[in-house]
Amino acid sequence: MTTVQQVYDAMQVMAPLELAESWDNPGLLVDCGGAVHRVLVTLDITPEVVAEAAAKGCQVIVAHHPVIFDPLKKLCPADLPYQLVQAGISAVCMHTNLDAARGGVNEVLAEIFGMQDPQPFAEGCGRVGQIQPVTVEQLARKAQQLLAARCNLPGDGSPAVQVKFADNGRPVQRLAVISGAGGSLFEEALAQGADCLLTGEANHHHAIDARRLGLGLVAAGHYATEFPVTAAVAAKLGAALPELDVLVSETNKDPYQYL
């Protein structure tokens, strides 16, 4: 019999808690106990994901984003921890530790773009390395295609992955990647000799500053840059605990819709 604790222990091997940022809240955040036969891996825990896990007979959800982040002062039926306990489903959440881990979010992202010998930067969360030379625009178009495929998004030409970029006017040979909201880390990328930073989210001022300093910037979406890790986590967890049935969520979607 596999226990919730064994699932949590396997995830700690994959993404050690000491890699997490001090402000983060990774861990076994909802523990309903009991035997575990099936696990659902997801980026976010949403009501749809809880319903999917219940419908598929999953006893544990493994997620990237913590289902509890700020201290809880009350609980009601609209709250996700309440829904999880009501359904008898435990939640293991591995956040910035999975970002930084070997084979984690950013190494998966580096692999997607063919990065050679990716090295950690930005306190270990990001990765930087050589790629086949492309323009910033070509890299942005590649991101749109490759990430849509990894996120199981439609390939019918609809803008399922919306990518924006700021061009520095020179080829990208050394690329820095950091998933999610990494736009503020342009100076760290420059310090690593990167020609371009590819991230999930970057704001107006990040783009202005990156261009001023000569760095290309590609923002490919928070969800799109992080969801690909779910398949890798499912494969590793299944290998570590082969008696489990490990699934990747089909209902976890980008919360945004794009015109």
C-alpha positions as CSV (number, residue, x, y, z in Angstrom):
1,M,0.0,0.0,0.0
2,T,1.3,3.4,-0.9
3,T,0.7,6.2,1.5
4,V,0.4,10.0,1.1
5,Q,3.7,10.4,3.0
6,Q,5.4,8.1,0.5
7,V,4.2,10.3,-2.4
8,Y,5.4,13.4,-0.5
9,D,8.8,11.7,0.2
10,A,9.2,10.9,-3.5
11,M,8.4,14.5,-4.5
12,Q,11.0,15.7,-2.0
13,V,13.6,13.6,-3.7
14,M,12.6,15.2,-7.0
15,A,12.4,18.8,-5.6
16,P,14.2,19.1,-2.3
17,L,12.5,21.6,0.0
18,E,15.8,23.3,0.8
19,L,15.8,24.7,-2.8
20,A,12.6,26.7,-2.1
21,E,12.7,30.5,-1.6
22,S,12.2,31.6,2.0
23,W,8.9,33.3,1.2
24,D,7.4,30.2,-0.4
25,N,5.1,27.6,1.0
26,P,5.8,24.2,-0.6
27,G,5.0,20.9,1.0
28,L,2.2,18.5,1.9
29,L,-0.4,21.2,2.3
30,V,-3.5,19.1,2.7
31,D,-3.1,15.6,4.2
32,C,-6.2,13.4,4.2
33,G,-4.3,10.3,4.9
34,G,-5.3,6.8,3.6
35,A,-4.0,4.6,0.8
36,V,-3.0,6.1,-2.5
37,H,-3.6,4.3,-5.8
38,R,-3.9,7.2,-8.3
39,V,-2.3,10.6,-8.4
40,L,-3.2,13.6,-10.6
41,V,-0.3,16.0,-11.6
42,T,-1.2,19.6,-12.4
43,L,0.2,23.1,-12.5
44,D,-2.7,24.7,-10.5
45,I,-5.3,23.3,-8.1
46,T,-8.7,24.7,-9.3
47,P,-12.2,23.6,-8.6
48,E,-12.2,21.9,-12.0
49,V,-9.0,20.0,-11.1
50,V,-10.4,18.9,-7.8
51,A,-13.5,17.6,-9.6
52,E,-11.4,15.9,-12.2
53,A,-9.3,14.2,-9.5
54,A,-12.4,13.0,-7.7
55,A,-14.0,11.7,-10.9
56,K,-10.8,9.8,-11.8
57,G,-10.4,8.3,-8.4
58,C,-7.3,10.1,-7.4
59,Q,-6.3,10.3,-3.8
60,V,-3.5,12.9,-4.2
61,I,-3.0,15.9,-6.4
62,V,0.6,17.0,-7.0
63,A,0.7,20.6,-8.0
64,H,3.3,23.3,-8.8
65,H,1.5,26.3,-7.3
66,P,0.7,26.1,-3.6
67,V,-3.0,25.6,-2.8
68,I,-2.3,27.4,0.5
69,F,0.0,30.4,0.3
70,D,-1.2,33.1,2.7
71,P,-2.2,32.1,6.3
72,L,-5.8,30.9,6.5
73,K,-8.1,32.8,8.8
74,K,-11.3,31.0,7.8
75,L,-12.6,28.3,5.5
76,C,-15.8,28.0,3.5
77,P,-17.0,25.8,0.7
78,A,-15.6,28.2,-2.0
79,D,-12.0,27.6,-0.7
80,L,-9.9,25.0,-2.4
81,P,-8.5,23.4,0.8
82,Y,-12.1,22.9,2.0
83,Q,-13.0,21.3,-1.3
84,L,-10.0,19.0,-1.1
85,V,-10.7,17.8,2.4
86,Q,-14.4,17.3,1.5
87,A,-13.4,15.1,-1.4
88,G,-10.8,13.3,0.7
89,I,-7.9,14.3,-1.6
90,S,-4.5,15.3,-0.3
91,A,-2.3,18.0,-2.0
92,V,1.4,18.0,-2.4
93,C,2.7,21.4,-3.8
94,M,6.2,21.9,-5.0
95,H,6.8,25.5,-6.1
96,T,10.1,27.3,-6.3
97,N,12.0,24.2,-5.2
98,L,10.6,22.5,-8.4
99,D,11.6,25.6,-10.4
100,A,15.2,25.2,-9.2
101,A,15.5,21.4,-9.1
102,R,17.4,19.2,-11.6
103,G,14.9,18.1,-14.2
104,G,12.4,20.7,-12.8
105,V,10.4,23.5,-14.4
106,N,13.3,25.4,-15.9
107,E,15.4,22.5,-17.0
108,V,12.3,21.2,-18.9
109,L,12.0,24.7,-20.4
110,A,15.7,24.7,-21.4
111,E,15.3,21.3,-23.0
112,I,12.4,22.5,-25.1
113,F,14.6,25.2,-26.7
114,G,17.5,22.9,-27.2
115,M,19.8,24.5,-24.7
116,Q,23.2,22.9,-24.4
117,D,24.7,22.3,-20.9
118,P,22.1,24.5,-19.0
119,Q,23.6,26.2,-16.0
120,P,21.7,27.7,-13.0
121,F,21.3,31.5,-12.5
122,A,19.0,33.7,-10.5
123,E,19.7,31.9,-7.2
124,G,19.3,28.6,-9.0
125,C,15.8,29.0,-10.4
126,G,16.7,29.9,-14.0
127,R,18.9,28.2,-16.6
128,V,21.3,29.7,-19.1
129,G,23.2,28.1,-22.0
130,Q,23.9,28.0,-25.7
131,I,21.3,27.4,-28.4
132,Q,21.4,27.3,-32.2
133,P,21.5,31.0,-33.3
134,V,18.1,32.6,-34.0
135,T,16.7,36.1,-34.0
136,V,14.5,37.2,-31.1
137,E,11.4,37.1,-33.4
138,Q,12.2,33.6,-34.5
139,L,12.7,32.5,-30.9
140,A,9.3,34.1,-30.0
141,R,7.6,32.2,-32.9
142,K,9.3,29.0,-31.8
143,A,8.1,29.5,-28.3
144,Q,4.5,29.9,-29.5
145,Q,4.7,26.6,-31.5
146,L,6.7,24.5,-29.1
147,L,4.8,25.5,-25.9
148,A,1.4,25.1,-27.5
149,A,2.4,21.5,-28.4
150,R,3.7,20.8,-24.8
151,C,0.5,22.3,-23.3
152,N,-1.8,20.2,-25.5
153,L,-3.2,23.4,-27.0
154,P,-4.9,23.6,-30.4
155,G,-2.6,23.8,-33.4
156,D,-5.3,25.4,-35.6
157,G,-3.7,28.8,-35.7
158,S,-5.7,30.2,-32.8
159,P,-3.5,32.2,-30.4
160,A,-3.6,29.6,-27.6
161,V,-0.1,30.8,-26.5
162,Q,0.2,34.6,-26.8
163,V,3.9,35.6,-27.0
164,K,5.3,39.1,-26.9
165,F,8.9,40.1,-27.5
166,A,11.3,43.0,-27.3
167,D,14.1,42.8,-29.9
168,N,17.6,43.8,-29.2
169,G,18.6,43.6,-32.9
170,R,21.1,40.8,-32.6
171,P,21.1,37.0,-32.8
172,V,20.3,34.9,-29.8
173,Q,23.1,32.4,-29.1
174,R,23.2,32.4,-25.3
175,L,19.7,32.1,-23.9
176,A,18.4,32.6,-20.3
177,V,15.1,31.0,-19.4
178,I,13.1,31.4,-16.2
179,S,9.5,30.3,-16.1
180,G,6.6,32.2,-14.6
181,A,7.0,35.8,-13.5
182,G,10.7,36.2,-14.3
183,G,10.7,39.5,-16.3
184,S,12.4,41.4,-13.5
185,L,15.5,39.2,-13.7
186,F,16.9,40.8,-16.9
187,E,20.0,42.1,-15.1
188,E,20.8,38.7,-13.7
189,A,20.4,37.3,-17.3
190,L,22.8,40.0,-18.6
191,A,25.3,39.2,-15.9
192,Q,25.4,35.6,-17.3
193,G,26.2,36.9,-20.8
194,A,22.7,36.1,-22.2
195,D,21.6,37.6,-25.5
196,C,17.9,37.1,-24.5
197,L,15.7,36.2,-21.6
198,L,12.7,34.0,-22.2
199,T,10.2,34.0,-19.4
200,G,6.5,33.8,-18.7
201,E,5.6,37.3,-17.6
202,A,7.4,40.6,-18.2
203,N,5.9,44.1,-17.8
204,H,6.2,47.3,-19.8
205,H,9.2,48.6,-17.8
206,H,11.0,45.3,-17.9
207,A,10.9,45.5,-21.7
208,I,12.1,49.1,-21.8
209,D,15.0,48.4,-19.5
210,A,16.0,45.1,-21.2
211,R,16.1,46.9,-24.6
212,R,18.1,49.8,-23.1
213,L,20.7,47.4,-21.8
214,G,20.9,45.4,-25.0
215,L,19.0,42.3,-23.9
216,G,16.3,40.6,-26.0
217,L,13.1,39.6,-24.0
218,V,10.5,37.1,-24.8
219,A,7.4,36.7,-22.6
220,A,5.5,33.5,-23.5
221,G,3.0,33.3,-20.7
222,H,3.1,32.1,-17.1
223,Y,1.0,28.9,-17.8
224,A,2.7,28.1,-21.1
225,T,6.2,28.2,-19.6
226,E,5.3,26.1,-16.6
227,F,2.7,23.5,-17.6
228,P,5.2,21.4,-19.6
229,V,6.8,20.2,-16.3
230,T,3.7,18.3,-15.4
231,A,4.5,15.5,-17.8
232,A,8.0,15.2,-16.5
233,V,6.8,15.1,-12.9
234,A,4.3,12.4,-13.7
235,A,6.9,10.3,-15.5
236,K,9.4,10.6,-12.6
237,L,6.8,9.9,-9.9
238,G,5.5,6.9,-11.8
239,A,9.0,5.6,-12.0
240,A,9.7,6.2,-8.3
241,L,6.4,4.6,-7.2
242,P,5.5,2.1,-10.0
243,E,2.5,0.7,-8.2
244,L,0.7,4.1,-8.6
245,D,-1.3,5.3,-11.6
246,V,0.0,8.8,-12.3
247,L,-2.1,11.1,-14.6
248,V,-1.6,14.6,-15.9
249,S,-4.6,16.9,-15.5
250,E,-6.7,17.5,-18.6
251,T,-8.8,20.3,-17.0
252,N,-6.0,22.6,-15.8
253,K,-6.0,25.4,-18.4
254,D,-4.5,28.9,-18.8
255,P,-6.9,31.1,-16.9
256,Y,-6.7,33.7,-19.6
257,Q,-8.5,33.7,-22.9
258,Y,-6.9,35.6,-25.8
259,L,-8.5,37.6,-28.6
